[in-house]
């Protein structure tokens, strides 16, 4: 095995580890926004708008901070 083969194996291992460490993508189970629950989602997302996406993630961050502070 030469240096190029070793580098390719290392790169593939790094990519595999990175992909497995990703958080699962949010998905709407019923096709409606997971935050407001009223509007249909935009394709390939779990939210009806950028505002709902931002509000959801802001809420999750705040809950995480509160739990860490207890």
C-alpha positions in Angstrom: 0.0 0.0 0.0 1.4 3.4 -0.9 0.9 6.8 0.7 -2.1 7.7 -1.6 -3.9 4.5 -0.5 -3.3 5.2 3.2 -4.5 8.8 2.8 -7.6 7.6 1.1 -8.3 5.1 3.8 -7.8 7.8 6.5 -10.1 10.2 4.7 -12.8 7.6 4.3 -12.5 6.7 8.0 -12.8 10.4 9.0 -15.8 10.9 6.7 -17.5 7.8 8.2 -16.9 8.9 11.7 -18.2 12.4 11.0 -21.4 11.1 9.3 -22.1 8.7 12.2 -21.7 11.5 14.8 -24.3 13.7 13.1 -27.6 14.4 14.8 -30.5 12.9 13.1 -32.4 15.3 10.8 -35.7 16.6 12.1 -38.7 15.2 10.3 -42.4 16.1 10.4 -44.5 12.9 11.0 -47.7 14.4 9.7 -46.5 16.9 7.1 -47.2 19.9 9.4 -44.6 22.2 11.0 -43.2 20.6 14.2 -43.2 24.0 15.9 -46.5 25.7 15.2 -48.2 22.4 14.1 -50.6 24.4 11.8 -48.9 25.0 8.5 -47.6 22.4 6.0 -43.8 22.1 6.0 -41.5 23.4 3.3 -40.0 20.5 1.2 -37.0 18.8 2.8 -37.6 20.5 6.2 -39.7 20.0 9.4 -40.8 23.7 9.5 -43.3 25.9 7.6 -41.0 28.9 7.7 -37.6 30.2 8.7 -39.2 31.9 11.7 -40.6 28.6 13.1 -37.2 26.9 12.6 -35.4 29.7 14.5 -38.0 29.7 17.3 -37.8 26.0 17.7 -34.0 26.0 17.9 -34.0 29.0 20.3 -36.4 27.1 22.6 -34.3 24.0 22.5 -31.1 26.0 23.3 -32.9 27.7 26.2 -34.2 24.4 27.6 -30.7 22.9 27.4 -29.2 25.9 29.2 -31.9 25.7 32.0 -31.3 22.0 32.4 -27.5 22.5 32.7 -28.0 25.2 35.3 -30.0 23.0 37.6 
